[in-house]
Amino acid sequence: MELLLIRHALPIRRELESGAADPELSEDGHAQAAHLAEYLSSEHLDAVYASTMQRARQTAEPVASQRNLDIELRDGITEFDRFSSEYIPVEELKANNDPRWQEMLDGVWDGDETQKEFHSRTVGTIEEIVAAHRGHRVAVVCHGGVINAYLTTILDMTGDFSRGFFYPNYTSIHRVAASSNGDRSVITINETSHLRNTGLPMGLFQKG
């Protein structure tokens, strides 16, 4: 089967005194999601999954609605900051030289579960999706940390964010071929041609 791991589009900044921030998409984020859906319009998809977080669900909506598919939500592919009371796009942290940006570079872990627990939860959930879709093409809209956990597993890396980190652009597609015998092959990483020449933000290192 072919697995499309897709990072969510750009969300708004949200900082709360208590409770989970769980921000929705920004105006640019909705535009990114529309371009993603158009880019994928020529490809057959058998199912669309998404994290239960708003930014992932809203990114998945135009992809699923285009095909009259229901979005299948999975809590197991939520991000490590799912219970955090704040969400600040990483580009803002970098631009403002926020200390939290340096912490990210240093691989400081700031989740409500250990890296091992996060890795086990996310990779296990993705493997459950793979097992349920033999011979299918499936889109899974999730988060940067989730994509990192799965790709580092396939590539036999440590899975320790302090030792290196893929940076998935907004609405980037990461394709994996997954066979029933357990073989996993990375086909593409950071596929974002749908954002080229749009003027929309792509991420830290590229602009549309």
Secondary structure, 3 states (H helix, E strand, C coil): CEEEEEECCCECCEECCCCCCCCCECHHHHHHHHHHHHHCCCCCCCEEEEECCHHHHHHHHHHHHCCCCCEEEEHHHCCCCCCCCEECCHHHHHHCCCHHHHHHHCCCCCCCCCHHHHHHHHHHHHHHHHHCCCCCEEEEEECHHHHHHHHHHHCCCCCCHHHCCCCCCCCCEEEEEECCCCCEEEEEEEECHHHCCCCCECCCCCEC
